[in-house]
Amino acid sequence: MNAPHDRQSGLATSRAHSARVYDYILGGKDHYPVDVEAGDAMCRHWPALPVHMRENRRFMHRAGRFLAEERGIRQFLDVGTGLPTSPNLHEVVQEVAPESHVVYVDNDPVVLAHARALLQSSAEGATAYVDGDMHDPDTILGSPEFRDLIDLERPVGLMLIGILHFILPPDDRRLIKRLLEPLPSGSYLAMTIGTADFAPEEVNRVAEEYRQQNMPMALRDLPTATSFFEGLELQEPGVTQVHTWHPGPEQAGIDGRDIAMYGAVARKP
């Protein structure tokens, strides 16, 4: 779930990167002092940020399991993968169906350096990693990895988790549409969408911190978030805060003011 990356800057350790800030706040080890500084500043603005980030990832786990277990999806395209943190998507869906295929996409060299962790597929299934960017969907869809692992005669689960707030208008709708375009009927879109609806002062201060770190973001209200699913068949319970979408025991007691992300799963008719 990464902001656009300047490929000429390599690992770009002189400035914060969204994937590494996310890793730091969640207690990972793949970050640099500049990411620590940015993450600490964001958490000062909004101490609930770690709770919010954990629930975004847990939504991905539940949505992936839902698609594999209840909708029979056996191939997935995960754009904006972020740093590998177990369980990754393939671990979730291959636990349900070991034959599942997962294509991961990210444009951060740090993620690429750790991509081996994303490629530890079950013997029956397959995973691949594409060094690509959501702003260039044709490269993703035309990649050998996508062509080899994804059968466009069968439904696909498109996962856009924690990336859309880094895709600014007017590109957002066009890019989602382009990624969905080749996927057959019966495919699904699982997506999370950043919002300031529930803690506007704190979340907007975090967004400003991201902007100052050269990672501008767009936050959407509920009507705007819902509009991204027009033409698709929303699955119950529709567009909700991520912790209220098919919640489990881990979601008990979470304060909605601590969650700044909508999530939903929708079927392509």
Secondary structure as GFF3:
##gff-version 3
##sequence-region A 1 269
A	DSSP	three_ten_helix	7	9	.	.	.	ID=ss1
A	DSSP	alpha_helix	18	25	.	.	.	ID=ss2
A	DSSP	alpha_helix	33	45	.	.	.	ID=ss3
A	DSSP	alpha_helix	49	69	.	.	.	ID=ss4
A	DSSP	beta_strand	75	79	.	.	.	ID=ss5
A	DSSP	alpha_helix	89	96	.	.	.	ID=ss6
A	DSSP	beta_strand	101	106	.	.	.	ID=ss7
A	DSSP	alpha_helix	109	113	.	.	.	ID=ss8
A	DSSP	three_ten_helix	115	119	.	.	.	ID=ss9
A	DSSP	beta_strand	126	131	.	.	.	ID=ss10
A	DSSP	alpha_helix	137	141	.	.	.	ID=ss11
A	DSSP	alpha_helix	144	149	.	.	.	ID=ss12
A	DSSP	beta_strand	157	160	.	.	.	ID=ss13
A	DSSP	three_ten_helix	164	166	.	.	.	ID=ss14
A	DSSP	alpha_helix	171	180	.	.	.	ID=ss15
A	DSSP	beta_strand	188	194	.	.	.	ID=ss16
A	DSSP	alpha_helix	200	212	.	.	.	ID=ss17
A	DSSP	alpha_helix	222	227	.	.	.	ID=ss18
A	DSSP	beta_strand	233	234	.	.	.	ID=ss19
A	DSSP	beta_strand	240	241	.	.	.	ID=ss20
A	DSSP	three_ten_helix	242	244	.	.	.	ID=ss21
A	DSSP	three_ten_helix	249	251	.	.	.	ID=ss22
A	DSSP	three_ten_helix	256	258	.	.	.	ID=ss23
A	DSSP	beta_strand	261	267	.	.	.	ID=ss24
###
